[in-house]
Each structure stands twice: as structure tokens, then as C-alpha cells.
Amino acid sequence: MIAAWMLYCVAIAILFAVVGEALERALHLAGRPTRWAWVVALAGSYLVPAAAWLRPSAFGALPVPLAHPAVAGLQPTAGPSDPQPEGATLPAPTRSFSLGDLDAPLTWAWGLSSAALLLSLGVAALRLAARRRVWRRATVDGRAVLVSDDVGPAVAGLWRPRIVLPEWALRLTDAERRLMLAHEDEHVRARDPWLLAAAAALVLLAPWNLMVWWQLRRLLLAVEMDCDARVLAHDGDAPAYGELLLRVVQRRARLPLRRMATALPRWRWPAAIAATSVAVAAVIAACEAPRPMASEAPDPQYARAGGAEHEAAEVDSARAIAIALRNLCGVPAVDTTCLVRSYEYTSGHHVVVLDRRPPAGNDRVAVQVSGVVGNVYLKANELPFAQRAPQSVSVTGGLERPVVVSGPRLQYPNLLRQAGIEGRVIVRAVIDTTGRAEPASVQVVESTHPGFNQAARDFVLHARFSHGRLHGRAVRVLITFPVNFRMGK
């Protein structure tokens, strides 16, 4: 599923790239700093996937089809079939290639790429610290700066940022040098080094997401454009500043910055509102995008045999057993005895084996029915009515049937009590070897009023029964238990 989540994160980052483009346009037309558009884009590219992971119920789900699993020995067969003995080991599931098979290599690649990027950043920081020790301190136009041979103009450091000027900058005119220092002062005043360090840390979390790298590049550009705009707002000498930028370009690569000298159009506010609307629509689309969820296609043979409905793959043991009972036994049903023979959780999959007997008088031969619903492997041994599973019997010689030892106070439904209605509910359940009713097996067989059903089920689920024993050995036993609702009792 890591591959699916990576694709989901890339898709969310693409949507937030649209948000960044639209917001940048809107902020420019409104005369505001444009870097915040890409701050929002970077933050949203991480916050939305994190929210989908931590709060999955708040997002839609997109089932990701995985390869159909096959369990040896669980295919539909015709002819007599004996139930497997209790505790028998089921064959290990086999499967064809699926996205889940990429989880291990992608995890390693993710970790190694993040570690490599962190190492490169650490090496760059050490090199900068080593070079900084050989730069000489100087006072230029009343400001304390560091003078290097060929590094700068730039700002070095986070906690104590210092302006770094190259040696050739000292030979500029006073006006040009003043504009250069003003540019670097604006970076320090706006805390741009901290902003860019935080953005680099976000990229470090997902270095495989190329859209995040692109957003970081746009943030760097927006930071420079905002700084240029602030310098021009204070000084106003656009021609001189443009000539200075050309000089810097001759020394190092720098993208052309046209926006700082472009006059704003008269229709800028309608355009800003339109761009903001596009950004809001993209944010809504990102929040409404369904998160990936593991899903496996049902076995076609099983679909023909039983028509199982598709279930979510993320289930616990009780849910897995309930899925098996509903899809293979049609629970609730009053004419079929269906007991859980074994349950096993292995390799991320639930394996449920049932014993199923048709109604009396049905002379069908025993068959096996199997299938897959989500990550639940299902198998039912369908037995002729006369054949009984060794540890799932309800009546036979030598069987000590469970009886109620203790139980909660029976909750009489208030509306039925006020109406003076009495009743009786017949509940069928499998009592396990610990003396508790198996939750997935509890079903109402007969009831005088549906309002009593839930209270009767709750009583059986929370009651303590004596152990069922067959020839002195604890066994699971199917019982039919009456729950009576009487006024004043």
C-alpha cells in the first residue's frame, strides 16, 4: 500500500501546486507578499495526506485492487468432504504480484533517500562552517559583514545571520552597494533563512515527491521576488536596481524577475478574486480526494457460488468471522446450523473455516465453498444433516451442556415496560471453551416482539456460562437459550 499512498501524496501535491499558482497570482494582484502562496502549498501537500492517514473516517476511500489471493486447498470442490480437525494448519496463502509487494523495497528506498539528502545537507553545512572561518570580518557602509573571495551576496546562518559580500562587491559604487546591502537586510528582517530551512525539512520527509521539489523551487523564487519588491518600495530606483541585478547575474545564475517592475492592471481585483476562487476549489478537491484503501477482488468462483458482497479489508477477528457467517451461511438464518471451526490470522489475512449443515431432510452431498472478501479467506464445509462435526455438536451422548453461571441485569426496554408488553426471545449462540458466547454466532431465532431482541442479545453476550464438555474435554457447544421478559420480574 506504500506505492498507493505515494501516488496519493503526489496527486495531492499536484492539486496544491495549482493552489500555489492561483494564490501567487491573487497575492501579486493584491500587492501582497507572494511567498505565502507556496508556504500554503507545501504545508497542504503534507497536512492533507497526514489527516487522511490519522483520521481515515473523515475522507472517502478509494479501493486499490490487489492481486487475487489463492489459498491451496480452499477452492470450491464437489463431492464428499470431511471437516478439518481442530487446530489443523492451513496452507500458506500464495498470491501473484501486487502493489503490496513493493512495500518493502519502497520503504528502504524512502529511508535511504531521506538519509542521503540529510547527509548531503549536513556535509554542505560543515563546508559552509569551514569556509566561514576563513572569511574576514569588515565594516561596509556602517554594517558589519563577512567578506569572501567569491561567495555572495548572501545571508549565512540561522541563529546569528550575517551578510556575506564577495570581494568584487567592494568595488561597486556607493549606490549599488547600498542596494545590495538593503536586499540582504530584507532577507534577515523577514527571517527568510528560517522559512527556507523549514521548507527544506519538509522536502526531507518525502524526497521522492517531485512536486514538492517544484514547490520548493517556486518558494525560493517567490522569496527573492518579495525581497526585491520590498527594496524597490523603500528606495524606488528601479533602473539602478536592475543594473545591479545584471551585474550579479554575470557572477552567478539568477532567474529574471520581471514582476517587481510590472505595473498592476486596473482590473486586478476581479482577477485576484478569480484566482482565489481557483485556489479554494483546488483545496476543496484535495480535501475531498479519496484516500487509498487496500482491497482484493472477490474470487469469481466464490461470487458464482455465494455472491459475496465486497467488504473493507481492514477488519478485526470478530468482523472477519461475521463476514464469513454472513456470506457463507446467510446468517441470520433459522434453518441452517453454521459453526466456526477455526480462525487464524497469518501474513496479514484472516482465514475462517466454518462447518455448515443444511436443514433436516436435505440429502445434498457435502461440498466445500470458499472465497475471498477483502483480506478475509472464507471456507465452509457443508455437511449432510446426519453428519456432525466432532467439536460442534449440540446434542450427543456424553455432552455436558453449558448453563448460565452469572449474568448482567436484564435490561427491560422502557417503552415496552411502559406499554405493559411482555415477551420471550429465543437466542442461539456458540459457547466457547471459556464460557462466553462467541459474538459473531449470537443470533435471534424467535421473538415475540423485535423491541426485545437487542436486550436479549446483550444479555447472552455478557453472561457467563459453565464450560461445555464432551467426555470430560472442554468443547464449543451450540445452544438455544430462552430469554423471558416478564413484568415485575
Steps between C-alpha positions, in 0.01 A plus 500: 500500500801733526501540121132598505561753777796645311282551192233654723755743649622597153142564387435719806825689433389563140171646623685723746735609222187636332415665832846658511480632144155649552581650841826646372310674223234626740758630754699674228190676370411599855851637559583247772805275551470200270715259696207411726331335201775239488514468877131402484570263210784322680311475829184370331695238305591342833207583727227349280670157463583504872136572584386221265735260678411604856127565447396259222132529591502867390605411144352292226664169416631389162538119495833405345463167318766251598576165345247227575636276776466126479514261794601146420225257582225761538364499146137397438475125459221253451464167673532383859718706726601444858553799728854572597592403857522775759836674496596371156752716319364667188725535196681831469326744266659560162446803285607655175687831481317797652568852620545362850812315384669838445462603865837363617719640218316834505548527875872443460524742207307764694722468806823494301405802289407703809823393668703593191336841479556559872864399460547738208347786696726419794809496278396834344456652848845379607659640184328833557622509859855422387495770232344750740801473732731633229279791397620832634287733704451854369282805540343616174286814493453475876395131499699207638536244222709201398712536186572190291692440181209391281199415722203735519327729520311281745392449861677226700373351824166449676541608864750777425463579129782700344513671161769360272639722222739388229826685453385650170200667673737734681588656165137597421377857527357613830143497360532147362658370819223664703235318292685169540518537877134605512406181315682276748367702795146429378575127501616520861208719607243262342668193657533343158780262610264340754222471244725330246643266765148390596414441134816290456399291804162429336672384182718277715188310613401401146796543263329276242217751444616704201208741534624599845843578352330715239304684770826562689654646185203733459526601866866596450402712202211662688728584795741681269218681319347618827839622619555691175154656530570619856834654396333689216219612729757663734746634240297529180799513264394217265758572220793497742373186669456330163860582406615353831311178430669478161838528666408220744374285213839529334656350813243226570183359347180678598151475354360817343260681731253695287214532744666756726493765226168406336213743553185348648199491262186699572292183515726341759234449771259292286800298382619457860155376604492257207846366587399462865191306392719262300724451804202428727358252248835319483518481881149354513592247231808397699297457819229303319745272318447143627785338686630164374371187675612143446245285324508161337262383235264218604571155362290465180411140588393612845292779350313244292456266794392745764499853361703648783485875545820701506625598843768738627835331538584649839305275739561337835440136592136547604424688179675233291288226659185705447590539131547123469168422671306748290649407164527121538212424733253779438489591868252579639321184389289261709526189283877458471748412774829678439788489747848646490746210492826699494636849466855601414671831424810458287698723263251782538196285414212349697425134425159381622383135468134419569293183542160537337204261505190547281147452633374155595387292205749656262687212338759707315853365505760684699683774309762760573440865419778756527576856402670827587337816632751781555784333690276230651539148363175304538432126496185304589480124539137425410400170659195276456259552787581164657872577516617698799828679560693342788528818710195692381222268616191631675366169639677167533583244764760604755451873438470735797306798370591851617271667751490860619728558796467878527377783288420871489168647604252448219414839355126519436433748213337808656239552228385137520493513880288816493266336250469191721631268226661171602688265273745223434807486277678183390871565446739257338873530570823306511653485848878479474733311730532803731127510573424805287271535200686556176380846382474405134284196580231672709174522306133531579307191388155597621353809662155615607596864450805646319542758776629223730765371258794726583454467875492121466814498285681724749408270788637190324817682391581613855384188685747247641429134419644179637739319269351263249675162525505193282632193679670730749666725243401866453330558166305772322128434516205642310214583736151642472431731791159649592490853641168586668378855557238506777357801679606524862777245457 
